[in-house]
């Protein structure tokens, strides 16, 4: 499986970051992005692509990526 971070800049323009070896690495990248995005204008999502090539996209919990979060 490959793990990606989907950043939707201004909730309009999507781009991918990654791949990440672990979900924790992806969460840390999302936290770093959120610290720079002070007005929380960008959407952040997980994207997993399984061995069969099937994508799965899903959200982060607010507490995971908020600037106060300390998952790492």
C-alpha positions as CSV (number, residue, x, y, z in Angstrom):
1,X,0.0,0.0,0.0
2,X,1.2,3.5,-0.7
3,X,0.1,6.4,1.6
4,X,-0.4,9.9,0.3
5,X,-1.4,13.3,1.6
6,X,-4.0,15.1,-0.5
7,X,-3.9,18.9,0.0
8,X,-6.7,20.8,-1.6
9,X,-5.4,24.4,-1.6
10,X,-8.2,26.8,-0.8
11,X,-10.5,23.8,-1.1
12,X,-10.2,24.3,-4.9
13,X,-6.8,23.0,-6.2
14,X,-5.8,19.4,-5.3
15,X,-2.2,18.2,-5.1
16,X,-0.5,15.1,-3.7
17,X,2.4,14.9,-1.2
18,X,4.2,11.7,-0.6
19,X,4.3,8.8,-0.7
20,X,4.8,8.2,3.1
21,X,6.2,5.0,4.6
22,X,3.8,5.2,7.6
23,X,0.6,6.9,8.5
24,X,2.4,8.7,11.3
25,X,4.7,10.3,8.8
26,X,1.7,11.5,6.8
27,X,0.0,12.9,9.9
28,X,3.2,14.8,10.8
29,X,3.2,16.3,7.2
30,X,-0.4,17.2,7.6
31,X,0.3,18.9,11.0
32,X,3.2,20.9,9.4
33,X,0.9,22.0,6.6
34,X,-1.8,23.1,9.0
35,X,0.7,25.1,11.0
36,X,1.4,27.2,7.9
37,X,-2.3,27.3,6.9
38,X,-3.4,29.6,9.8
39,X,-6.9,30.2,8.4
40,X,-7.4,26.5,7.7
41,X,-8.4,27.2,4.1
42,X,-6.8,24.0,2.7
43,X,-8.5,20.6,2.8
44,X,-6.3,17.7,4.0
45,X,-7.1,14.1,3.3
46,X,-5.5,10.7,3.4
47,X,-5.2,8.7,0.2
48,X,-4.2,5.0,0.4
49,X,-3.7,3.0,-2.8
50,X,-3.8,-0.7,-2.2
51,X,-1.7,-3.4,-3.9
52,X,-4.6,-3.9,-6.4
53,X,-4.5,-0.2,-7.3
54,X,-7.8,0.6,-5.5
55,X,-7.8,4.1,-4.0
56,X,-9.3,4.9,-0.6
57,X,-9.6,8.6,0.4
58,X,-10.7,9.7,3.9
59,X,-10.4,12.6,6.2
60,X,-8.3,13.4,9.2
61,X,-9.8,14.1,12.6
62,X,-9.4,17.8,13.5
63,X,-7.5,16.9,16.6
64,X,-4.9,15.0,14.5
65,X,-3.9,18.0,12.4
66,X,-4.8,21.0,14.5
67,X,-1.8,23.2,15.4
68,X,-2.1,22.1,19.0
69,X,-1.8,18.4,18.0
70,X,1.3,16.6,19.1
71,X,1.1,13.1,17.5
72,X,4.8,12.9,16.5
